[in-house]
Amino acid sequence: MTIHTLCVCGAGTMGSGIAQTAALAGFYTLLYELNPAVLDKAQTAIYKNLQSLVEKGRMIPAEKEKIQQQIHFTGDIHNCLADVF
């Protein structure tokens, strides 16, 4: 079985870190969280971390954009269709 998508349930510090790492590794990643405030905080933190990598020269802006497009933030369990949870 080939893994293309991952779903991370829980967007706290650990979940958002796993989602970011999965997206950096090239996986389409779903980050699921019931609490909208926590989900927004995770998205802000991930985007800030990626921008930091660009500023440090470890990533080019095009890579950052691609990775941001590979992460889908959702509070709807019905969107959680993935190869790995």
C-alpha positions in Angstrom: 0.0 0.0 0.0 1.3 3.4 -0.9 0.7 6.2 1.6 -0.3 9.5 0.0 -2.4 11.2 2.8 -2.2 11.4 6.5 -4.8 12.6 9.0 -3.6 14.0 12.3 -6.3 14.1 15.0 -5.7 16.9 17.4 -4.0 20.3 16.6 -2.2 20.9 19.8 1.6 21.3 19.9 2.3 17.7 19.2 -0.4 17.3 16.5 0.5 20.4 14.6 4.2 19.4 14.8 3.4 16.0 13.3 1.2 17.6 10.6 4.0 20.0 9.7 6.6 17.2 9.5 4.3 15.1 7.4 3.8 17.9 4.9 7.5 18.6 4.8 8.0 15.0 3.9 5.7 15.4 1.0 2.4 13.9 2.3 -1.0 15.6 1.8 -1.9 16.2 5.4 -5.3 16.7 7.1 -5.1 18.3 10.5 -8.4 17.7 12.4 -9.4 19.6 15.5 -12.9 20.2 17.1 -11.9 23.5 18.7 -11.7 26.2 16.1 -9.5 28.4 18.2 -6.9 25.6 18.6 -7.1 24.8 14.9 -6.5 28.5 14.0 -3.6 28.7 16.4 -2.1 25.5 14.8 -2.4 27.0 11.3 -0.8 30.3 12.4 2.1 28.4 14.1 2.8 26.1 11.2 2.8 29.1 8.7 5.0 31.0 11.0 7.5 28.1 11.3 7.5 27.7 7.5 8.2 31.5 7.1 11.0 31.2 9.6 12.6 28.5 7.4 12.3 30.8 4.4 13.9 33.7 6.3 16.8 31.4 7.4 17.4 30.3 3.8 16.5 26.7 4.5 13.5 26.8 2.2 12.5 28.9 -0.8 9.1 30.7 -0.9 7.8 28.3 -3.6 8.5 25.3 -1.3 6.7 27.1 1.5 3.6 27.7 -0.7 3.6 24.1 -1.8 3.8 22.8 1.7 1.0 25.1 2.8 -1.2 23.8 0.1 -0.5 20.2 1.2 -2.0 20.9 4.7 -5.7 21.0 5.1 -7.1 22.3 8.4 -10.5 21.0 9.3 -13.0 20.7 12.1 -15.3 18.4 10.1 -14.7 14.7 10.8 -16.2 13.9 7.4 -13.2 15.5 5.7 -10.8 13.0 7.5 -10.3 10.6 4.6 -6.7 9.5 4.6 -4.5 6.5 4.1 -3.1 6.8 7.7 -4.7 8.3 10.8 
